[in-house]
Amino acid sequence: MAFIRFVIFGGGVGILSGFAVAQLAAFMPWALANMIVTVASTALCTELHARYTFRKGRGAGWREHWQSAGSASAAYLVTSGAVGVLHLVRPDAATATEQLVYLGASGLAGAGRFVVLRLYVFAIRSTRPVRRQGAGAVPVQLAA
């Protein structure tokens, strides 16, 4: 169920991001437009995923934002790389073609981000300290 929520929130923001990148790219280099949109959309998606996708019951903290930024950086490289290759192969590519490549790369990167967010960023952590005993360790016994 979390994956479906991830697709709805992340995919929805991703589609809006595609339009935003296209609009900004009319005024600046495409990679810069993608960077600006990636930063803004990552902040928004991290909040949405904390509250709704992974149901933390609160907004994302600084730790989650920084960790999410790491996976978003990889997604930025994937989307920029895909569109960069398109521009090399077809410098005159239509905006619609650029959008298809961008959204396809975003979808693939999003699947990877889901795994990172699920297993690392928003993983349930135990608040109890874990005590490990190695070979030769003597267990501590408390007197009653």
Phi, psi and omega in degrees: 000325179298324180295321178296316177296321178299315180296318181296307183287307182294318179294320178298314178293324179298318178295315176298323178296322178301317177294319181295318179299316181298320180293314180293325182295344176289341184244352184206170177302145184302316182297323178292317177300317179297321180296314180299314181292323179298317179297311182295315183290328178293317178299315179296312182296323179298319176296313180299316181293322178296314185284317191244313184294308183256004172047058178283344180080010180201170175286171179285143175269179180300320180302313181293323177295317180293319179293321177295325178298327177297314179288330177291328177297318177295319178296322177300315180297321179294311182292317179295320178297316181296314180289326176299317177296318177303315181295330176288317183283318181226083182301336182260022183300139178290158179301323179297320178294317177301318179296319179298316180294315180300311182292325176296314178294322177297320179296316178295316178295324179297322178298318177294320178297322179302314181298314180296314181295318183292314186271339186236302188291311183251023178294147177286125181249141177282140178268353178278138176291142180263129180250120181253143177244122178269182178298131179085001179285144179257122179294143180271129177244133180270141178283143181273000000 
